[in-house]
Amino acid sequence: MAILSPSILSADYMHFHEDMDKTKADGAKWLHVDIMDGHFVPNMSFGYSWVKAMRKITDLVLDVHLMIDTPIKYAEEFCKAGADYLTIHVEADTPENTMACIDKIRALGVKPGIVVKPNTPAEAIAPYLPKVDLVLVMTVEPGFGGQKFMEHMMPKLKQLRTMLDEVNPGCHLEVDGGVDLTTGEICKANGADVLVAGSAFYGAPDRAAFVAAIER
């Protein structure tokens, strides 16, 4: 069974608390929180104070995705703010700092994850697979919501599921970018068990039915 992780980039910020409560009432168990610094990606979003505020008002799993340069500088703040999962990009720092950041996240009691952009091969994250609880495959270029799903990422997704089954079978495999009810089925068929959906979920006429369809 898959897990839906609604992306709050598409939530109603003017009524955010109410929208989070409704998201839970609709059956979602996770929330995907994109953190962007305007450098690693050409957009800016929330900081760790936002995660801390969210933690105070929800018990949903906070799936925090750092799209920032040198995440080792900021990982501790996001862990202390209340992230349940904290994922970092393999492209955002040196291999040594990436490994150290994963170890730091784990030591702080949070589940670490590693992310790959569309042009990054699966092999780039092979050294980290035994040490993480979540692998995130981007099926759009990170930075903005509402982009078209890149179906040609599915061979990489399937390859990573095979690699994880060999070294860390309990690790979640997540997809983010252009996920809807149709593309979600494609992702699940290729090994994903966590699906991030933003505009497709928040714009669905029946959000509870959307959750049920993704998680069946």
N, C-alpha and C positions, 0 to 999 in steps of 0.2 A: 504494500500500500504506500502511496506517495504522500508527501506533506506539502501543503501550499504555504508559501511564505509571502504574503502580500507586501508589496513595496510601498512604503509610506511616501515616496516621492509623488505618488498620484493621489494621496489622501487630501481631504479638505482641511487646509491649515487654519481656516477661520473657525472651524468647529472640530478641532483635532481630537480633543478628549472624547467627545461624543462619537466621532468616527472610529476611534480605537475601540470603544465599548461595543459599537455596532459590529466591528470586524470580529470581535470575540463572539458576539451573539450569533453571527453568521456561521460560526463553526471553525474559524481559523485558530490555530494553536501557536503560530509563529508570526513575527513581523520582521520584514527585511528593511534594514536601515542603512541607506547609502550615505557615506561620508566622503565629500569631495572637497579638495583643497584649492582648485583653480590652477594647479601646477601639473600634477600627474594627469589630470583630465581637465578639459576646458570648461569647467563649470564649478560652482561652489554650492555647498549645502550646509548640513548641520555640523555641530561640534560635540564634544563629549558632554557639555552641559545639557544638550538636548536629550542625549541618551539617559543622563541622570534624571531628568524630569520625567521621561517616559517610564523609567523603572519605578518611580513613585506611584504611578497611576495604573500600571498594568502588570499582570503576572504572565502575560504571553512571553514566549521565548523570543528574546531579542537577538536577531541574526544580523550582526553589524559588519558591514562590508567597507573596509577602508580603501578608498581610491585616493591615496595620498602618497607623497614622496617620503622616503625614510620612515616607515611606520614604527620602527623600533623607538623613535623619539616620543611617540604619543600612545603606544599600546597600553602602558600602565594606566593612564588616565581613563581610557575607554573601558578597561577591565574593571577599575574601581567604580566607574559610573554605572555599571550594571549589565554589561553585555553578557549574554550566555555563550554565544559563538562570536569569535572575532577573526575575520578573514583578511589576509593581506595579499597584495599582488607580488608575484615572483619578479615582475619587471620593475618593482619600485625601489630595489636596493641590491646590494651585493649578496652573493650566496651566503657569506659568513654572517652578515647582519640578518638575513632572512631566517637562517636557522636559529640564531640567537633570539630573534623576536618570537618565533614559535615556542621556544623553550620558556621564554619569559611569560608569555600568555598562559601557558600550561601551569607554571609555578604560581601564578596569581589566581588559579582556580577557575579559569575560563577555558572553553574548548577552542583550540586554534584551528584555523583553516587557511588554505592556500588557493589563490585565484590565478587563472590564465586568461589573457586577452585573446581575441580571435586569431591573431597572427603568431601566437606563441605555441610551439609544439608541446605535446603531452610530455615528452622526454625532459623538458625543462624543469618539471616539478617532481620528477621521479625520486630525487634524494629526500624529499619532504613527505612523501606519501605514508611511510610508516609512523610518522609523528603527528599527524593531523586527524581531526575528527570530521572535517568537511573539506571537500574539494569543489570549487566553483568554476564552472566553465561559462565564459561569456559568449552569448550568441548574438551580441551586438557590440559595437565599439562603446566602451564605458564612458559615461558622462551625461547622457541625456535619455529620458524615457521616451516611449512611443516609437522606437525604431523597428524596422522590419527584421524578423527572425532570420538568422543565417542557418539555413538547413545544412549547408556544407560543413558545419561544425560537428555533425553527428558521428562521423567516423572517429574524430578525436574523443568525443564523449564515450563512445563504445570502447575505444582503446583504453581510456582511463578506468572504466569499470573493470576491464580485464586485469589491468595492472593492480588496481586496489584489491581485487579478489585474491590476488597472489600474496600481497604483503599486509593488507589491512582491510579485511572484508567487512568490518563493522562501520567503516567510514561512510558518511553520507556523500552522495554525488549530486550536486546542485546545478541547475541551469538558470541563467538570468539573461533576459533579453528577448522581447517579442513573444513571450509565452501567452497563449490563449488556450481555449479548449481543444483546438485542432493541433497546434504545435506542441502542446503539453503531452498529447498522446504519443507523438513522434519521439519526444524526449524520454518518456518512460520506456518506450520500446527499445531505446538505445542505452538504458541503464540508469537513468536519473531517478532519484527517489525524493528529491526536494526541488520544487518548482517555484521560482519567483515570478509573480505577476503583478503588474502595476495598473496600467490603464485598463487592461482587460477585466481585472477583478473589480476595481473601483467604479468602472463604467458599466458593469453587468446589470441588467434589469433585475436579476435575482441573484444576489451575491451568495446566499446560502446554497443555492443550487450549483453555483460555480465551484464553491469549495467541495461539495459532495462529488461533483464530476471529476475534479482533479484528483481527489483523494481516494477514489474507488479502487 
